Amino acid sequence: MGVFQGNFGTAPNQSVFTSDIGSVTRLATSGTFQRYLQEEIFERSAFIRSGILQQSALLSNVTGVRVEVPFFDPLNYTEEIVQSSSTWGTNGAGFYQTQKTTASTQYATICTRGAAFAADDLSRYETGEDALLAIRNQLAADMDRKMTAKMISMLTGIVGPGGVLAATNAVDKSVTAAATEANYLNAANVTEAKYLLGERANSVNAIAMHPKVAAYLEQVGALTFSTSALSTGGAIQWSGGGIGLTSTQVGFFMGLRVVVDEQLPVRGAIGELEQFPCYLFASGAIQTGQQFPLLIETERNILSLQNTLAVTYSSVHHIPGVSWAATFDNPTNAQLATAGSWSLAYSEPKLIPVLELTVNSPFGGVIA
């Protein structure tokens, strides 16, 4: 079936026309038109490259609207004392009492999203550039950004305020006014957050943060330090000057690989200092998959001289140990960020290597 017999420039549909470009005559002789047409995307997620987000075969090529993921609870059996008698053991009958492990299930919801684009022929002929080609060239980057937005919404719903992990897997070191170094991202705060997992703290190997938090790490990494009295026992203080770093970029902090993403939330009420949730992860803490492969389709509307392009894709993001608990599926980002949409599947939250550490930054401002 072909596209509808109409023009995609009529609201609510949109299309690229020559009139969308400020100066047709200048564009005809000004080189590559794409630099005028493209909106550069700065927010490229590094969650996959860091190992935080990993593909799972259990979440791909499935049917239905949600994925069921069975699991076994960690084994915690009861030791029995063995004696040379007819009454040993917990049952007092001289033999072992058999035990079992507990099996349960958890659910991940499937999100199906997409978008369509259109451009008419004259916009290509009169400007010398192909708008749909420019869109196709940016799809991977923009889709990556939108996938990250869904994942961050999920983290907000699960470990953010009111979430099922908020009481066990979160530390808030931020203040609403008069922040000091104790409220910033520092070694003590990261260590405290990691050890919410107990002996599993060493499994944490990555941290995601807002650029304003990363800016503080870059600042202190470029400063020298000395003691106040230049003597043994003097307090360590930051001082100006810097150490002439070859690269100011922060790749690791406290042994954790740093992921910087501007889509991470900024919290606070009007008049309060900005508060930045940072997320700590073990490798593979978030699993992902897709119900069907990415679909990219094109169509020609001969009546309006327009070409159209549609992209449709599905995605599943799942934190093992947490289950989708809402009665509906295919949620919006706001619904993913709602605490009531999730429930705890594991009986022990320490088995879920996802942590939230909320801090301030000297580069943060006041919520307006």
KOLTORZA-190568 format. One record per residue (C-alpha): residue in three letters; z, y, x. Coordinates in steps of 0.25 Angstrom, whole numbers, plus 5000, padded with zeros to 4 digits. Each point is the difference from the previous one (the first is absolute). Example, Ala and Ser with C-alpha at 12.3 -4.5 7.8 and 13.67 -1.06 7.14 Angstrom:
BEGIN
ala503149825049/ser499850145006/
//
This chain:
BEGIN
met500050005000/gly499650145005/val500950125001/phe500150094988/gln498950094996/gly500650135003/asn500350095012/phe501249985009/gly500250155001/thr500650014986/ala501550005000/pro500849915002/asn498949945009/gln499750075013/ser498849995009/val499550075013/phe499050114998/thr499350105008/ser500950114993/asp501249935006/ile499650055014/gly500350145004/ser498650045007/val498849914998/thr499150085009/arg501150005012/leu500249854998/ala498549975001/thr500150055015/ser501449985004/gly500049855005/thr500949894994/phe500350044985/gln501249895000/arg500950105007/tyr499950094988/leu500149894990/gln501149905006/glu501450034998/glu500749955012/ile501149904998/phe501150025010/glu501049894993/arg499649875007/ser501049894998/ala500449925012/phe500849904992/ile499049895002/arg499850025015/ser501550015002/gly500249864994/ile500950054988/leu498949964990/gln499449875001/gln499049924992/ser500549884992/ala499249894995/leu501049984988/leu499650144995/ser498549995001/asn499049934991/val500949984988/thr499950014985/gly500850074990/val500750145001/arg501149965009/val500349905011/glu501149905000/val500649975014/pro501049894999/phe501049995012/phe501349935004/asp501350075002/pro500649995014/leu500749875002/asn501550025000/tyr500649864999/thr501549954999/glu500549925012/glu500849884997/ile501149945009/val499749855003/gln501149915002/ser500349855001/ser500549984986/ser499549984986/thr500450144995/trp499350095010/gly499050104995/thr500050124990/asn499949894989/gly501249935006/ala499349874998/gly499649965015/phe498650055000/tyr499150125001/gln499750084987/thr498650045000/gln499650155000/lys498750074997/thr499450135003/thr499650104989/ala498650044997/ser499650124992/thr498850094998/gln499550145002/tyr498950084995/ala499050105006/thr499250094990/ile498550025002/cys499450145001/thr498550024996/arg499550145004/gly498650065002/ala499150134999/ala498650044998/phe499150115006/ala498750064996/ala499050095007/asp498650054995/asp498750005008/leu499850145001/ser501450025008/arg499449905010/tyr498650065001/glu500550155001/thr501149985010/gly499449895008/glu501249914999/asp500549884992/ala501350034992/leu500249854996/leu499849965015/ala501150105004/ile500949944989/arg499749865005/asn500350035014/gln501450054996/leu500449894991/ala500849925010/ala500850115004/asp500350054986/met500349874995/asp501049975011/arg500750134997/lys500149964985/met500549865003/thr501150065009/ala500450094988/lys500249884991/met500849935011/ile500950125002/ser500250014985/met500549865000/leu500950035011/thr500650114992/gly500249924988/ile500749885008/val500850075011/gly500150144995/pro501050064991/gly500449904990/gly499249895005/val500449865001/leu500250015016/ala500650144999/ala501549965001/thr499749905011/asn498850045009/ala500150155000/val500750105008/asp500050154997/lys500450095011/ser499350134994/val500750124995/thr499650114990/ala500350125009/ala500450035015/ala499449875006/thr500449975015/glu499549905010/ala500949894993/asn499150014988/tyr498749995007/leu499349875004/asn500849955013/ala500549885007/ala501349994992/asn499450014986/val498849905003/thr501149905006/glu500850014988/ala498949984991/lys499549885007/tyr501349935000/leu500150004985/leu499249875002/gly501149945009/glu499649905010/arg498550024995/ala500050155005/asn499249965012/ser498849954991/val499850154997/asn498850055008/ala499450124993/ile500450134994/ala499150094990/met500350145000/his499550144995/pro499350095010/lys501150104999/val501049895005/ala499049955011/ala499950155004/tyr501550005004/leu499849875008/glu498950075007/gln500850125003/val501349935006/gly499149905008/ala499450125007/leu501450075003/thr500849975013/phe501549984998/ser501250035009/thr501550004999/ser500750134996/ala500850015012/leu499149935010/ser501149905002/thr500449864997/gly500549994986/gly499350134995/ala499350004987/ile498649975000/gln499250124994/trp498550024997/ser499450125008/gly498750065001/gly498949985010/gly499349874996/ile499649895010/gly498550025000/leu499749884992/thr498649955001/ser500049964985/thr500950064990/gln499749894990/val501249914996/gly499549864999/phe501349935001/phe501550054997/met501249915002/gly499149885003/leu499350024986/arg498550034998/val499850144994/val499150014988/val499850144995/asp499550034986/glu500050134992/gln500049934987/leu501549965002/pro500950074990/val500850125002/arg501250014991/gly501050114996/ala500250104989/ile499650145000/gly500850085010/glu500449875008/leu499549965014/glu498849915000/gln500549855001/phe499149905007/pro500149854997/cys499649925012/tyr499749854998/leu500349895010/phe499349865000/ala499949875006/ser498649955002/gly499349954987/ala501150064992/ile499050044990/gln498949904996/thr498750044994/gly498849934993/gln498850034991/gln499749934987/phe498550015002/pro499150065011/leu499750155001/leu498950034990/ile499050115004/glu498950024989/thr498850104999/glu499250044988/arg498850094997/asn500050094988/ile498550044999/leu500250094988/ser500950105008/leu499449975014/gln501449965005/asn500549885009/thr501449954997/leu501049925008/ala501249924995/val501149945009/thr501049904994/tyr501149935007/ser501349934998/ser501250005008/val501449935000/his501250055008/his501249915001/ile501350005007/pro500549865001/gly501449994993/val499750114990/ser499349974987/trp499250084990/ala500850014988/ala499350094990/thr499449944987/phe498650065004/asp499149995011/asn498950085007/pro501050125002/thr499850145004/asn500650055013/ala501150074992/gln500349874993/leu500149935014/ala500950115004/thr501049974989/ala501249935003/gly500149924987/ser498749945003/trp500649905011/ser501049905001/leu500749925011/ala499549865002/tyr500849965013/ser501549984998/glu500250075014/pro499350145002/lys500249985015/leu498949905000/ile499050124996/pro499750075013/val499650144993/leu501050115002/glu500050154996/leu500650115009/thr500050144994/val500250115010/asn499750155002/ser499150075010/pro500150135007/phe498550014996/gly500349984985/gly500250124991/val500750034987/ile499549944987/ala499350124992/
//
